[in-house]
Structure formats: C-alpha cells, structure tokens
Amino acid sequence: MSRKPELKGRAARLAQMLPPGGPRGQAARAPFVLLVVVLLGGGLIGLLVLNSALSEGSFQLDDLKQRTKELTDEEQALQRDIDAYSAPHALQHRARELGMVPGGDPAFLAPDGTVKGSPSPAPAAASAPLVLAPEALTAPPDSASAAGTDPAATPSTAATPSAAATSTTAATTTPTPTPGR
C-alpha cells in the first residue's frame, strides 16, 4: 500500500545518483551523535576547569583577606604604642628620666636687641639622675685608667666638689632604657 511517488525531471535524476535503501540514514546519524557527545563532554570538562579556577581564586582571596586583617591589627597595635609613647604624661616621665626639668617663663629678644620678659634659670631637679653619653656606656671602665686619664681628675669635675660627687654616683647608677629606642 505504500507507494512511492514518482519523481520527474531533475528530482528523478538526483534520486538515481543516491543509492536506494535505509543504511544511508544510519550512517549520517552516527557522526552527528559523536559530535554532540564530544561537544557535551568538552563543555562539561571546561565547566569543571572553570569551577576549579574560581574555587582556587576564592581560597586565595580568603587568605589575602586574613593577611590584611592581621596586618591591620598589627598596624593598630603599633599606632597604640606610638600614641602611648607620645602622650604628654609619657613624654614628661621620659624627660625626667633623662634629667630634664621644666622650663620657666620664656624671655624674647626684640629686633632692636631689647629683652622682653624676665629670664630666669630653670629650677634644679632634686633627684635628677645623671645621663651618660652612649659612648660612655659602651667604653669599658678600665680603658680610661689604661689611657692614663682619670675621669675624676679632669679640670671641669675637679673644680666643683658637687660635680665629682655626681660623677661617682653616675658610675654606680645604670640608666634605664626607655621603650622604643
């Protein structure tokens, strides 16, 4: 009952060139299915590689955020230390350790050479420790006697008995190191 329509003209000539039968449809379908499978597999592998790269980037971003947080905390701690060292009370305490005393009222020189205000010397500290130069702290104590000079016999210290007494107490007093130096 199935009857093929008869082809005429150009369609008939084309039909004669093609082999009759069903294997032609099966042979053409196999490369297409293979192409679709390869494209789907390649797409899945591409998505897997892309997902892995994004995950790695996310881990690196988390590590960098953690490092930034640590560095920010360290910066804040250092800023607190700076603020503590530069506070007026801390500066006053370190200045007293160095033997500094508060100054009195200042006097100013006018452009014509006159003095404005009344100059006065700074009050002497009652128990201010003597501050030694860094060179004196690093030199061994017997190096001064080996060189033939006695530190107590120098003209500046021998002239005043209080300076000689201060130099002997300075030899026994060790300066306290200040933080941050």
N, C-alpha and C positions, 0 to 999 in steps of 0.2 A: 503494500500500500504506500509505502513511502516512495515517492517518485521524485527524482531529482529533476529540477527544471532544466531545460535545455538552454545552453548558452549560445549566443550568437555573436558573431563578429569578433571584436577584439577580446572580449571576455573568454570566448571559446579558445582562442589561440593561447591566452595566458594559462588557462586551465590545462591545456595539453603539455605545457612546459613543466608543470608541477607533477610530482608522482602521486598517484591516487592512493588513498588509504589513510589509516589513523596514526601511524607512528610519527608522522610529521608534527602533530600537536604535542606529543610526549617529549620529543627531542627538543623542541623550542622552549618548553616549560622548565627543564632541568637547569639551564644556565641562569634563568631568571630567579629561581628559588635559591640557587647557590649565591647569586649576587645579593639577594635580600638577606640571607643568613650572614654573609660576610659583613655587610653594612651594619646590621644589628649588633653583631659581635664586636666590631670595631667601635661602634658608638658606646657600647657598654664598657669596653676597656678604656676608652677616652674619658668617660664619666668617672671611672674608678681612679684614674691617674689625676684628674682634676680635683676630685674629692680628697685624695691623699695630700695633694699640694696645698689645698685650703686648710686642711687639718694641721699640717706642719706649720703653716703660716700663723694659725691661731695659737699653737703652742709657743712659737717664738714671740708672738705679741704678748701672751701672758707672762713669759719670762721677762720681757722688757718692761712691762708694767710693774712687775715685782721689783726689778732692779731700780726703776725710777722711784718707787715708794721707799726703798731702803736708802737711796741717795738723798731723797727729800728729808727723811727722818734724820739722817746724819747732818745735813745742812742746817736743820732746825736746832739740833743739839749744839753744833758749833756756834750758831748765832746766839743761843742762850749763854754759852760760855763767854763770847765776846761782850754781850750785854752785861754779864756779871762782872767781868774784869774792868769794864769802862764805867761802871756805876760810880757816882761821886763818893760813896762811902768806901768802896774798894780802892779807889784811887787815893783817897786820904789815908787809908790804912797802909798801903804800899809806900806812899811818900813818907809817912812817919817811920816805917821800917828802914828807909834809906837815909834817915836823919834829916829830912826836910822839915821846915817849920812854916806855919802860915805867915804870909807877909802882912805888914801893916798897911796903913793908908798910903797910896802911891803919891809921889810928887812928880810934877811935869815941868819940862823946860819949855818956855815960850820961845818963839822965833827970835826975840831980841835978847835971849840969854837969861832972862829972869826966871826964878823958880816959883812955880805955883804949887801951893800946898806946903806941908811941913814934913820933910824927910826924917825918918827915924829908922834905926836898925831893927831887924827882925828880932823878936824875943828868942832867947836861947832856950832850947829844949832841955827839960830837966834830966831826962834819962835817954837821950837820943844815942843809939849805937853808932859807932864809927863805921863808915862804909869804906871798904878797901877796894882798890882798883883791881880789875880782873888779872892784871899781870902779877900783883902781889899774891893772889890766891894760887896761881899756878907755879910760882917760883918756890923751890924747896927752901926751908928755913935756914939750913946751914950754908946755902950758897952765898948769902950776904956776908957771913963771917969768913967764908973761904976767899971772898974777893977782897977782904981786908977792910971793909967798911962796916961800921956798927950803926944800925938804924937809929939807936937811941942817941948817938953822938953827933948827929947831923946838926948844923947850926940852927935850923928852924925849930927842932924839938928841944935842943939843949937850952935855948934862950928862955923858954917858958916851962915851968915845972908842971903845969896842968897838961900841956901837950905831951910831955914824957909819960905822965900817968895815963893819958888816953891811949898812947901807943902800946903800953904794956897791957892794957885791958883789951885792946883790939887784937892782940896776938892770941889771947885766950878766948875771945868771942868769935864764934864762927857765924858768918852771915847766913841768914835763912833764905833759901832760894824762893823766888816768887814764881807762882804758876804762870805758864805761858811764855817763859823766857828760856 
